Amino acid sequence: MKTLRDVILVGIGGYIGWYLAMNEEKAVRKTLNRVQIQAIKLKEEIAEKIKENEDIQNALDKIKDDYTGIVSPR
C-alpha cells in the first residue's frame, strides 16, 4: 500500500503544482501587459522630448545663422 500512497501523493503534488503554475502564469502575463503599456508610454514621451530638442536646435541654428558675420564689439 505504500506505493499507492506514493502515487496518490505524487498526483496531488502534481495537481497543486499545475494549479500554482496556471495562477502564476496569469500573474506574469498581467505584469507583462502592464510593463508593455508603460514601455509604450515611455516611448511616446521620449519621442516628444526628441522632437522638442530638435525644435530647440533648429531655433538655435536660425539664431546663429541670423547673427553670422556680425562682429561683436571688443
C-alpha positions, 0 to 999 in steps of 0.5 A: 500500500505504500506505493499507492500512497506514493502515487496518490501523493505524487498526483496531488503534488502534481495537481497543486503544482499545475494549479500554482503554475496556471495562477502564476502564469496569469500573474506574469502575463498581467505584469507583462501587459502592464510593463508593455503599456508603460514601455509604450508610454515611455516611448511616446514621451521620449519621442516628444522630448526628441522632437522638442530638442530638435525644435530647440536646435533648429531655433538655435541654428536660425539664431546663429545663422541670423547673427553670422558675420556680425562682429561683436564689439571688443 
